């Protein structure tokens, strides 16, 4: 069972790293205006925080440290979902107005 947990944790670490890179690629495509750049900065912070806190959790000295960092991971993931939803709606609006 412990080996399985290690595999899942490592998989999560690599997936969050790849997700951070995907978000960076997305941000490079955003229009260069104040609104998108502001949303983009928030998204960049929250998305990259997920992976960074997974790494910190793995280095935790106690189970409590581990659990605390994973709570932060969950909060960052939820924040990232929020910013992605905002971008999705804005992009829909742009496409609708440009049709």
C-alpha positions as a printed Julia matrix, in Angstrom:
99×3 Matrix{Float64}:
   0.0    0.0     0.0
   2.83   2.42    0.83
   4.39   1.9    -2.62
   1.05   2.72   -4.23
   0.79   5.97   -2.24
   4.31   6.94   -3.34
   3.4    6.36   -6.98
   0.27   8.5    -6.63
   2.19  11.26   -4.87
   4.92  11.28   -7.52
   2.31  11.19  -10.27
   0.6   14.17   -8.69
   3.93  15.99   -8.47
   4.64  15.45  -12.18
   1.09  16.21  -13.25
   1.05  19.47  -11.3
   4.4   20.41  -12.87
   2.99  19.76  -16.34
  -0.15  21.69  -15.45
   1.95  24.69  -14.41
   3.72  24.6   -17.76
   0.37  24.36  -19.58
  -0.93  27.4   -17.68
   2.21  29.34  -18.6
   1.64  28.45  -22.27
  -1.98  29.62  -21.99
  -0.96  32.9   -20.37
   1.41  33.65  -23.22
  -1.62  33.6   -25.56
  -3.7   36.1   -23.6
  -4.24  39.62  -24.91
  -1.73  42.12  -23.55
  -4.16  44.37  -21.72
  -4.59  45.29  -18.07
  -7.54  42.99  -17.33
  -6.1   39.84  -18.88
  -2.66  40.5   -17.46
  -4.11  40.98  -13.96
  -6.17  37.79  -14.17
  -3.17  36.05  -15.68
  -0.93  37.0   -12.75
  -3.46  35.63  -10.28
  -3.82  32.43  -12.3
  -0.05  32.02  -12.55
   0.38  32.4    -8.79
  -2.38  29.96   -7.85
  -1.56  27.34  -10.52
   2.14  27.19   -9.75
   1.42  27.2    -6.03
  -0.24  23.8    -6.39
   2.96  22.06   -7.45
   5.18  24.05   -5.12
   3.09  23.07   -2.12
   3.03  19.42   -3.16
   6.83  19.51   -3.07
   6.72  21.2     0.35
   4.26  18.59    1.64
   6.6   15.79    0.62
   9.39  17.47    2.56
   7.19  17.9     5.64
   8.66  16.59    8.86
   5.41  15.44   10.39
   2.04  14.15    9.24
   0.59  17.47   10.39
   3.01  19.38    8.11
   2.06  17.07    5.26
  -1.67  17.58    5.87
  -1.31  21.35    6.22
   0.5   21.68    2.91
  -2.1   19.54    1.16
  -4.81  21.83    2.52
  -2.96  24.7     0.89
  -2.73  22.66   -2.33
  -6.5   22.22   -2.31
  -7.07  25.94   -1.73
  -4.69  26.84   -4.55
  -6.36  24.33   -6.87
  -9.77  25.82   -6.08
  -8.47  29.32   -6.7
  -6.96  28.18  -10.0
 -10.3   26.7   -11.02
 -11.95  30.06  -10.26
  -9.5   32.05  -12.42
  -9.78  29.56  -15.27
 -13.58  29.88  -15.11
 -13.31  33.67  -15.32
 -11.06  33.4   -18.38
 -13.37  30.87  -20.0
 -16.36  33.2   -19.62
 -14.43  36.22  -20.91
 -13.21  34.31  -23.95
 -16.78  33.16  -24.67
 -17.91  36.78  -24.48
 -15.2   37.91  -26.89
 -16.09  35.17  -29.39
 -19.79  36.05  -29.13
 -19.2   39.75  -29.76
 -16.85  39.09  -32.67
 -19.28  36.81  -34.56
